[in-house]
């Protein structure tokens, strides 16, 4: 007797509905909000992180901080430095150093391209967001950024304030 496959329950027959469909959600663990303030971010990439089992369990328990972290490229490999992942409460002897350097999992060509861009003066590889993807794997969004000067930061704050005022005025006008 042949087994039948269960039919999809959606009305579209399991097909993607385009722009309006709710795709797989990513659950954010930690965001580096200061990065967009301090750097002009150009290209962004998604990278996996080489973590131990207790580190992943610890991340599920409570979030880690990536605010003061940065990425480096050494010997054709990318590393994440300065992230503090709290030791897992039930880890015991399997807990590792919370501030250790962690390898980023990216393709060689991507790392070579990033390394070539980092050789330009003033460029940095900045971690932007740490999250769980749709398969519950820990991913890191990194971006190439050029450091902003003080007047650039002031200009961005003024632009943000004026946009906020415009939105407030439009909202009041629409009543």
C-alpha positions as CSV (number, residue, x, y, z in Angstrom):
1,X,0.0,0.0,0.0
2,X,1.5,3.3,-1.1
3,X,1.7,6.2,1.3
4,X,0.3,9.5,0.3
5,X,2.0,12.7,1.0
6,X,0.2,15.2,3.2
7,X,-1.3,18.0,1.1
8,X,-0.4,21.6,2.0
9,X,-3.0,23.4,4.0
10,X,-2.6,26.7,2.3
11,X,-4.8,27.9,-0.5
12,X,-1.9,28.5,-2.8
13,X,-0.9,24.8,-2.9
14,X,2.4,25.4,-1.1
15,X,3.7,27.9,-3.7
16,X,5.2,31.2,-2.7
17,X,2.7,34.0,-3.1
18,X,5.3,36.7,-4.1
19,X,6.0,39.9,-2.3
20,X,3.0,39.8,0.1
21,X,3.8,36.3,1.5
22,X,5.3,35.9,4.9
23,X,8.6,34.3,4.2
24,X,10.8,32.5,6.8
25,X,11.4,34.8,9.8
26,X,14.7,35.5,11.3
27,X,14.9,36.0,15.1
28,X,17.2,38.7,16.1
29,X,19.6,38.0,18.9
30,X,21.6,41.3,19.0
31,X,21.9,44.4,16.9
32,X,24.8,46.8,16.7
33,X,22.9,50.1,16.6
34,X,26.1,52.2,17.0
35,X,27.5,50.7,13.8
36,X,25.2,52.7,11.4
37,X,25.9,55.8,13.5
38,X,29.7,55.5,13.3
39,X,30.1,54.0,9.8
40,X,28.7,54.5,6.3
41,X,27.8,50.9,5.5
42,X,28.1,49.9,1.9
43,X,27.8,46.2,1.0
44,X,26.5,43.6,3.5
45,X,27.1,39.9,3.7
46,X,25.6,37.0,5.7
47,X,28.1,34.8,7.5
48,X,27.8,31.8,9.7
49,X,29.8,31.6,13.0
50,X,31.7,28.6,14.2
51,X,30.3,28.1,17.7
52,X,30.3,25.3,20.3
53,X,27.1,23.7,21.5
54,X,27.2,25.4,24.9
55,X,27.6,28.8,23.2
56,X,24.5,28.3,21.1
57,X,22.5,27.2,24.2
58,X,23.8,30.2,26.0
59,X,22.6,32.5,23.1
60,X,19.2,30.9,23.3
61,X,19.1,31.6,27.1
62,X,20.1,35.3,26.9
63,X,21.4,37.6,24.2
64,X,25.0,38.4,23.8
65,X,26.5,41.8,22.9
66,X,28.2,42.8,19.6
67,X,28.4,46.5,20.2
68,X,32.2,46.7,20.7
69,X,33.1,43.9,18.3
70,X,34.8,43.9,15.0
71,X,35.9,41.5,12.2
72,X,39.4,40.8,11.0
73,X,40.8,38.8,8.1
74,X,44.0,36.8,8.8
75,X,45.4,34.0,6.6
76,X,42.4,33.9,4.3
77,X,40.0,33.4,7.1
78,X,37.6,35.9,8.7
79,X,37.3,36.2,12.5
80,X,34.8,37.9,14.8
81,X,36.6,39.6,17.8
82,X,35.2,41.2,20.9
83,X,31.8,39.4,21.2
84,X,31.0,38.3,24.7
85,X,28.8,35.2,24.9
86,X,27.9,34.5,28.5
87,X,28.9,31.0,29.7
88,X,26.0,28.5,29.6
89,X,24.4,28.0,33.0
90,X,24.5,24.2,32.8
91,X,27.7,24.0,30.7
92,X,30.1,23.0,33.4
93,X,33.5,22.0,31.9
94,X,32.2,22.4,28.3
95,X,32.0,26.1,28.6
96,X,34.6,28.0,26.6
97,X,36.2,31.4,27.0
98,X,33.3,33.9,26.6
99,X,35.6,36.5,24.8
100,X,37.4,34.1,22.4
101,X,37.9,34.9,18.7
102,X,35.3,33.1,16.6
103,X,35.8,32.1,13.0
104,X,33.2,33.4,10.4
105,X,32.0,30.9,7.8
106,X,32.2,32.5,4.4
107,X,33.3,31.5,0.9
108,X,36.9,32.0,0.0
109,X,35.9,34.4,-2.9
110,X,33.8,36.5,-0.6
111,X,36.7,36.7,1.9
112,X,39.1,37.6,-0.8
113,X,36.8,40.3,-2.1
114,X,36.3,41.8,1.4
115,X,40.0,41.7,2.1
116,X,40.7,43.7,-1.1
117,X,38.1,46.3,-0.1
118,X,39.5,46.5,3.5
119,X,42.9,47.4,2.1
120,X,41.5,50.8,1.2
121,X,42.2,53.4,3.9
122,X,39.4,54.0,6.4
123,X,37.4,50.8,5.6
124,X,36.3,48.3,8.3
125,X,34.4,45.1,8.4
126,X,31.6,45.8,11.0
127,X,29.2,43.3,12.5
128,X,25.7,44.6,12.2
129,X,23.3,42.0,13.5
130,X,23.4,38.5,15.1
131,X,20.3,36.4,14.5
132,X,18.8,32.9,14.0
133,X,17.9,32.1,10.4
134,X,15.0,30.1,9.2
135,X,16.9,26.8,10.0
136,X,17.8,28.0,13.6
137,X,21.4,28.5,12.7
138,X,23.2,31.5,14.2
139,X,24.1,34.0,11.4
140,X,25.9,37.3,11.5
141,X,25.3,40.2,9.1
142,X,28.5,42.0,8.4
143,X,29.0,45.1,6.4
144,X,31.9,47.1,4.8
145,X,31.9,50.5,6.3
146,X,33.9,53.7,6.1
147,X,34.2,55.6,9.3
148,X,32.1,58.8,9.6
149,X,33.6,62.1,10.6
150,X,31.8,64.2,13.3
151,X,30.2,66.6,10.8
152,X,28.8,63.6,8.9
153,X,27.2,62.3,12.1
154,X,25.7,65.7,12.8
155,X,24.3,66.0,9.3
156,X,22.7,62.6,9.6
157,X,21.1,63.5,13.0
158,X,19.8,66.8,11.5
159,X,18.3,64.9,8.5
160,X,16.7,62.3,10.8
161,X,15.2,65.1,13.0
162,X,13.8,66.9,9.9
163,X,12.3,63.7,8.5
164,X,10.7,63.0,11.9
165,X,9.2,66.5,11.9
166,X,7.9,66.1,8.4
167,X,6.2,62.8,9.3
168,X,4.7,64.3,12.4
169,X,3.3,67.2,10.4
170,X,1.9,64.9,7.7
171,X,0.3,62.7,10.4
172,X,-1.4,65.8,12.0
173,X,-2.5,67.1,8.6
174,X,-4.1,63.7,7.7
175,X,-6.5,63.7,10.6
